[in-house]
């Protein structure tokens, strides 16, 4: 039999259902792949023995009616997993073993899958290149000098390298979509509130949202269906009926109105990104969609707004790491205050410290109105831009990122240049709406590039449908040579 | 506006993160370039704009004030860097 891991999740599920492959053989194949891909550094920890036990249990009593029957999955190490170490890419959680399971991972397991391991990520999901992880940077399977994107860099790398059939990440400002774009894979940031935040290590609570990262749109629909749903334990969870995204997937997009925002054509954008956008427009037009020029006038203020709102929320969320109840504690410190200060200084990395300091400053007495309140007002304007546009269109098409994957170390000395990577992804988080990054082509170095489809709140099905039609007509194939094994 | 070293030390104190002098230098440079970027927002007049405080068109749910969990002291203490049988242990606070 051919490589059983070099396929889409949907094909693998079919193979399990038709008994072409057992869950045990599938799990063993992934374990073999993971063991030969240590160079990529995609995993923080693995749970092979548990996974093999679960696979065996499945094979002895299979239930093929589940959405993810007997499927091993690795997930970002930001999701708390019961009795399995969860680090969030940080030294301060290097010994944290949750006594509970996050709701989204529990949903995945309830649909028949089980944990294969925990994937590396930027520390507390703060980063766009996976270089801020305490557990070392992750390599992009596309090329040994390239970052896999971030913060869900272990997830994108593992997925593109066939180390997991699908995975999940979190997206606060682009952390699913940008790594998907850098690795030629599909990534979806759902509507804020569609997937529970309960049990996910918090970064910026008004922006954080978990979502699927997959090889195909169909896979994305299957994963979203499996992980989403109302959760009493998340106060911002949306209470609505569960959708059958995969069953309802349609590739007819005739008559849909696609908005093209002029503000997404930024200075110094590589020609190839622009050409790819043109190609995307043509594909959708040929499929019968109508292209409509729109304006989202406050786009350029999204990143500055984000760099007030996100650090402010982070400084508050990360106040809990004090070395008392869990996590790392410094051996130094004569008194309680000094113990806190040393613990946090030794436990957090540079980027996390920077953001905590920004957040602390913008929330501090005398500065709140000038920064945080101002940012909340601009956030309103950004949301209104989208609300106004969606009165006349169905979805928006933009590039996912202003460039393809950059080199390791290229942007680490200049935080602002790193932040600019998220220029096309951040507005969506501020507005709480869903967006999909789908692989669409390569640049002149052969590195993948993605396009982004933005929908209105809870319109995941529509953007998945457009993505589905696009995927069938785009002709993109992710050709990754397995140079690491 | 620019952040000087003293200000950064003060903010670090508020955030309970000890920062040594060598680090203050690079932090000052980084934070000033980030704030310069952030302050683009001042170009916008937002006098008549309501701040966005919730992204959802729903108010937070309330729940009954009743115990739904409990008797998990052991589980909770298990992850503590230092504890005795019933308490988290911290450096001496009161002489």
Contacts between the chains, C-beta under 8 A, distances in Angstrom:
chain1	res1	chain2	res2	distance
A	95	B	79	7.6
A	96	B	79	5.9
A	97	B	78	7.4
A	97	B	79	6.3
A	99	B	72	7.1
A	99	B	75	4.2
A	99	B	76	7.2
A	99	B	78	7.0
A	99	B	79	7.6
A	192	B	55	5.2
A	192	B	56	6.7
A	193	B	56	5.6
A	206	B	54	7.8
A	206	B	55	6.1
A	232	B	63	7.6
A	235	B	60	5.0
A	235	B	61	6.2
A	236	B	56	6.1
A	236	B	60	7.3
A	238	B	56	7.0
A	238	B	58	7.5
A	298	B	44	7.7
A	300	B	40	7.4
A	301	B	40	6.6
A	301	B	41	6.0
A	301	B	44	6.5
A	303	B	37	7.6
A	304	B	37	6.0
A	304	B	38	4.7
A	304	B	39	7.5
A	304	B	40	4.9
A	304	B	41	5.2
A	305	B	41	6.7
A	307	B	34	6.4
A	307	B	37	7.0
A	307	B	38	5.4
A	308	B	38	6.0
A	308	B	41	7.7
A	315	B	15	6.5
A	319	B	16	7.9
A	322	B	16	7.4
A	323	B	81	6.1
A	324	B	80	7.2
A	324	B	81	7.6
A	324	B	88	5.3
A	324	B	90	5.8
A	325	B	76	7.4
A	325	B	79	7.1
A	325	B	80	5.7
A	325	B	88	5.8
A	326	B	79	3.7
A	326	B	80	6.2
A	326	B	81	7.7
A	327	B	79	7.4
A	327	B	81	7.3
A	328	B	81	7.2
A	329	B	81	3.7
A	329	B	82	6.8
A	333	B	91	6.5
A	334	B	91	7.0
A	335	B	91	5.5
A	335	B	92	7.3
A	335	B	93	7.4
A	336	B	90	5.4
A	336	B	91	5.2
A	336	B	92	8.0
A	336	B	93	5.2
A	337	B	16	7.2
A	338	B	18	7.6
A	338	B	91	7.9
A	339	B	90	6.9
A	339	B	91	5.2
A	340	B	16	4.5
A	341	B	16	5.3
A	341	B	17	6.2
A	341	B	18	3.9
A	342	B	18	5.7
A	344	B	15	7.6
A	344	B	16	5.7
A	344	B	17	4.6
A	344	B	18	7.6
A	345	B	17	5.3
A	345	B	18	4.3
A	345	B	19	6.9
A	348	B	17	7.0
A	353	B	17	5.8
A	353	B	19	7.7
A	353	B	27	7.8
A	354	B	27	7.0
A	354	B	30	6.0
A	354	B	31	6.8
A	354	B	34	7.4
A	356	B	15	5.1
A	356	B	17	6.5
A	357	B	8	7.0
A	357	B	11	5.3
A	357	B	12	6.3
A	357	B	15	5.9
A	357	B	17	7.3
A	357	B	27	7.0
A	357	B	31	6.5
A	358	B	31	6.7
A	358	B	34	6.3
A	358	B	35	7.9
A	360	B	11	5.2
A	360	B	14	5.2
A	360	B	15	4.2
A	361	B	3	7.6
A	361	B	11	4.9
A	361	B	31	7.9
A	364	B	11	6.9
A	364	B	14	6.4
A	371	B	38	7.3
A	373	B	51	5.7
A	374	B	41	5.5
A	374	B	42	7.8
A	374	B	46	6.3
A	375	B	41	6.8
A	376	B	51	3.5
A	376	B	52	5.3
A	376	B	53	6.5
A	377	B	46	4.0
A	377	B	49	4.2
A	377	B	50	7.3
A	377	B	51	5.0
A	377	B	52	7.5
A	378	B	41	5.6
A	378	B	44	6.2
A	378	B	46	6.4
A	378	B	49	7.7
A	379	B	51	7.7
A	379	B	52	4.5
A	380	B	49	5.4
A	380	B	50	6.0
A	380	B	51	6.4
A	380	B	52	4.0
A	381	B	44	7.4
A	381	B	46	7.4
A	381	B	49	6.2
A	383	B	52	6.1
A	383	B	55	7.4
A	414	B	33	7.8
A	415	B	30	5.5
A	415	B	33	7.1
A	415	B	34	6.0
A	416	B	33	5.5
A	416	B	34	6.2
A	416	B	37	5.1
A	419	B	34	7.9
A	419	B	37	7.4
A	431	B	55	7.3
A	432	B	55	3.6
A	432	B	56	6.9
